[in-house]
Amino acid sequence: MTDATATLETKPRRGRGLLRALGLLVLSAVLLALGFGAGFFYFANPLSPTKDVMRLIEREPAAAEAAAEPDPDAPQKVPRPTPEQEAFVTSYYQFKEPLTTNLRASRRFLQVGIGLSTQYDQKVMDNVARNEVALRSDMLAIIGTFSEEELQDKAGRDRLAEALRGAVNARLQQLEGFGGIEAVFFPSFILQ
């Protein structure tokens, strides 16, 4: 074989290889598109998840009722009446700045956020807001009487909350003629 014949024989092979690669590429793209289309068709849900769940819930009781008839000897559900007594609304007041003070016989200090609640009318919370300076002073004095060991557990924190409630009500009674605070909460409680 000469060089000219060898060159002629290799050229058609290159063209066939290029056509074969191009054909495989087109075939893989078509198969990939068919796969995505089939997956979308199979897994696509025209309902939102909420509607789909509601459809299942609505279908289930009807199927259960049709499958099993109620047993007359079985205990029946009796609806309970809703109480018609008046419920009181609880109002909350949170002091904007936390209180920070030293604890008794300790080098550590307590930084605590204070919240108050009442079921009386808005007038009580207006009294708290109007007398916030005096109430903060009284609460700082009460917190300073507690030691670090007393505030380590929930029972100690409950005693602190009760002492603060008493001090706030005493100051409001003195200044406004009525206390009305029913609970003290600690939204933050940091002992450092």
C-alpha positions in Angstrom: 0.0 0.0 0.0 1.2 3.4 -0.8 0.8 6.5 1.3 -1.9 7.9 -0.9 -4.1 4.9 -0.5 -3.5 4.9 3.2 -4.6 8.5 3.4 -7.8 7.9 1.4 -8.7 4.9 3.7 -8.3 6.9 6.9 -10.4 9.9 5.9 -13.7 8.0 5.6 -13.1 6.3 8.9 -12.8 9.7 10.6 -16.0 10.9 9.1 -17.8 7.7 10.2 -16.4 8.1 13.7 -17.6 11.7 13.9 -21.0 10.8 12.6 -21.2 7.9 15.1 -20.3 10.3 18.1 -22.8 12.8 16.9 -25.5 10.2 16.6 -24.7 8.9 20.1 -24.9 12.4 21.5 -28.3 13.0 19.8 -29.6 9.7 21.0 -28.4 10.3 24.6 -30.1 13.8 24.5 -33.4 12.2 23.3 -33.2 9.5 26.0 -32.5 12.1 28.7 -35.4 14.2 27.5 -37.7 11.2 27.5 -36.5 10.3 31.1 -37.2 13.8 32.4 -40.6 13.8 30.7 -41.6 10.4 32.1 -40.3 11.4 35.6 -42.3 14.7 35.5 -45.4 12.9 34.4 -45.0 10.2 37.1 -44.0 12.4 40.0 -45.9 15.7 39.1 -48.7 16.4 41.5 -51.2 19.0 40.3 -52.5 19.5 43.9 -50.7 21.5 46.5 -49.5 19.5 49.5 -52.3 21.0 51.6 -55.0 20.1 49.1 -53.5 16.6 48.7 -53.7 16.0 52.4 -57.2 17.3 52.6 -58.2 15.0 49.8 -56.8 12.0 51.7 -58.5 13.1 54.9 -61.9 13.6 53.3 -61.6 10.2 51.5 -60.7 8.2 54.6 -63.7 8.8 56.9 -66.1 7.9 54.0 -64.2 4.7 53.4 -64.1 3.8 57.1 -67.8 4.4 57.5 -68.7 2.3 54.5 -66.4 -0.6 55.6 -67.6 -0.8 59.2 -71.1 -0.2 60.5 -71.3 1.2 64.0 -71.8 -1.3 66.8 -74.9 -0.4 68.8 -73.3 -1.9 72.0 -70.1 0.1 71.6 -69.7 3.3 73.6 -70.7 6.3 71.6 -69.0 9.7 71.5 -70.9 12.4 73.3 -70.0 16.0 72.5 -69.2 18.1 75.5 -70.8 21.5 75.8 -68.5 24.5 75.6 -68.4 26.4 78.9 -70.2 29.7 78.6 -68.5 31.4 81.5 -66.6 34.6 80.9 -62.9 34.2 80.3 -60.6 37.0 81.4 -57.9 38.4 79.0 -54.4 38.5 80.4 -52.4 41.7 79.7 -48.6 41.7 79.8 -46.1 44.5 80.4 -42.3 44.0 79.8 -39.8 46.5 81.1 -37.7 47.8 78.1 -34.3 47.5 79.8 -33.2 44.5 81.9 -32.3 45.1 85.6 -28.7 44.5 86.5 -27.6 44.3 90.2 -25.2 42.6 92.5 -26.4 39.7 94.6 -26.1 39.5 98.3 -22.6 38.3 99.6 -21.4 37.6 96.0 -19.1 39.2 93.5 -21.4 38.0 90.7 -24.3 40.0 89.4 -27.7 39.2 87.9 -29.1 40.7 84.7 -32.8 39.9 84.5 -35.6 40.9 82.1 -38.9 41.5 84.0 -42.4 41.0 82.7 -45.7 41.5 84.6 -49.2 40.2 84.0 -52.7 41.1 85.1 -56.2 40.2 84.2 -57.5 43.5 85.3 -58.2 46.3 82.8 -55.5 48.4 81.0 -55.5 50.9 83.8 -53.2 48.6 85.8 -50.6 48.5 83.0 -50.9 52.3 82.5 -50.1 52.6 86.3 -47.1 50.4 85.8 -45.8 52.4 82.9 -46.4 55.7 84.7 -44.5 54.6 87.8 -41.7 52.5 86.1 -38.9 54.4 87.7 -40.1 53.8 91.3 -40.9 50.1 90.4 -37.5 49.5 89.0 -35.9 50.9 92.1 -38.0 48.7 94.4 -37.3 45.6 92.2 -33.5 46.3 92.3 -33.6 46.5 96.1 -35.5 43.2 96.3 -33.2 41.4 93.9 -30.1 42.5 95.9 -31.5 40.7 99.0 -31.2 37.3 97.3 -27.9 35.3 97.2 -26.4 33.4 94.3 -27.2 30.1 95.9 -30.9 31.0 96.4 -31.3 31.7 92.6 -29.7 28.5 91.3 -33.0 26.5 91.1 -36.5 27.1 89.9 -37.9 27.3 93.5 -35.5 30.2 94.3 -36.6 32.0 91.1 -40.2 31.4 92.0 -39.5 33.0 95.4 -37.9 36.0 93.7 -40.8 36.4 91.4 -43.2 36.3 94.3 -41.1 38.9 96.3 -41.1 41.2 93.2 -44.8 40.8 92.7 -45.4 41.8 96.4 -43.0 44.8 96.0 -44.6 46.0 92.8 -48.2 45.7 94.2 -47.1 47.5 97.4 -45.7 50.4 95.4 -48.7 50.6 93.1 -51.0 50.5 96.1 -49.1 53.4 97.7 -49.0 55.5 94.5 -52.2 54.6 92.7 -54.5 53.0 95.4 -54.6 49.6 93.7 -51.9 47.0 92.8 -53.4 44.4 90.5 -50.2 42.6 89.3 -50.9 38.9 89.4 -47.6 37.4 88.1 -43.9 38.3 87.4 -42.0 36.6 84.6 -38.3 36.5 83.7 -38.0 36.6 79.9 -34.2 36.7 80.4 -32.2 35.5 83.5 -28.4 35.8 83.3 -26.3 35.2 86.3 -22.6 36.3 85.7 
